[in-house]
Amino acid sequence: MKVMISQPMNGKTEEQIKNVRNEIIAKFNKMHIEVIDTLFTDEAPADCNIAVYYLGKSISAMKDIDALYMCEGWREARGCQIEYEVAMKYGIKILYSDFFENRTMMAVPRNFEEG
């Protein structure tokens, strides 16, 4: 199984983002679940909307995943909301922050207010 992490990044330092991400990856690794790397470090082209550029890369990466893990705070993050919508519309399983306690995959809800 391959999982992608949907993580709010706005207003967070690179160190904070990596720390949260590494904790989640370690938990998935213990379960023998592969996490694809979507922490892009390449520079966005000049004269483009940087947020949209990286969101596009994330959405492109979703073609290779079985599930999307939603980090705490995803409902307030535009990029996470869009990744959620893509997963919902294309039948990708969605995991929430309580996944590691319950170890169950959630069915894809109809809208993110239900999730």
N, C-alpha and C positions, 0 to 999 in steps of 0.2 A: 504494500500500500504506500502511496505517495501523498504527502500532505503539504499544503502551503499555509504559511502563517500570514494572517491579515492583521496588521499591527498599526495602531495610530502612531504617527511619528511627529506631527506638527507640535512644536513647542518643547520637544525632548532633545536632549543631547545625543550625540552618536553613541556615547558610552551607555546611557540609559537604555537606548534602543537595543544595543547589542547584549546588555545584561539580561533584559527580559527575554529576548530571543534565545539566548544560549540556555536559559533555564528551561524554556519550553522544548527546545531541541533535545536537551538531555532527557527529559521525560519521555519524549517520543522514541528516542534511541533505546531506552530501557525496554520499550514495548516492541522493539524491532520494526519500527515504522520510520520510513525515510522522509525527511523534510527537505523539500527542494529549496535551493538558495535563491531568494528573491530580494536580498539586500544588495541592490545594484550600486556599484561604485564608479561606473563609467560616467563621464561628464556628458550632460545633455548638450545637444547642438546649440549653437548661438541662435539667438532670436526665436526661441520657442517657449511655449508654456511648460516650464520644468515639471510642475506637478502632473500635468497631462502626459508628458513624455514618460515619466516613471510609472504612472498608472497603466499606460499602454503596454509597457514591458511586463507588468504584473499580470495583466489580463492575458497577454500572450502566453505567459508561463502556465496559466490555468489549464491549458490544453493537455498538460502532462500529469494532472493530479486526480486523485480519487476523492479527496476531502479538503475542505477549507477550514482552518482553525481560526476562530474569531477571538482576538485578545480583548481583555477588559477595555472598555471605552470605545469600542468599535462603532457604536451607534452615533457618536459625536464626530466621527472622522469621515469626511466625504469619500475618500479613497476606499476605505473599508466598506462603506455602504454600497459603493458601486461594485466592489468585488463580491459582496454578499448577493447583490442582485444578479450578477452574472452566474454565480453558483446556483442560485435558486432557479433561474430561467433555463439553465442547461443541465439540471439534474445532478450537480455535484453535491455530495454530502457535506453537511455543515456541522462542525464541532464547536462547542462553546467552552468557556473557561472552566466549567465544572466537569469537563470530559474526563480528566484524570482521576477525579473522585468516583465518578459513576461508570466510566469506561463504556459508555454507550454512544452510538452515533445518533444524532437527532435526524428525524425525517426532515426533508426540506419544507420549511413552513411557507405559507402563502405570502406573507409579507413580514418585514423585519420587526414590526410592532409585536408580533406573536412570539418571536424568537427570544 
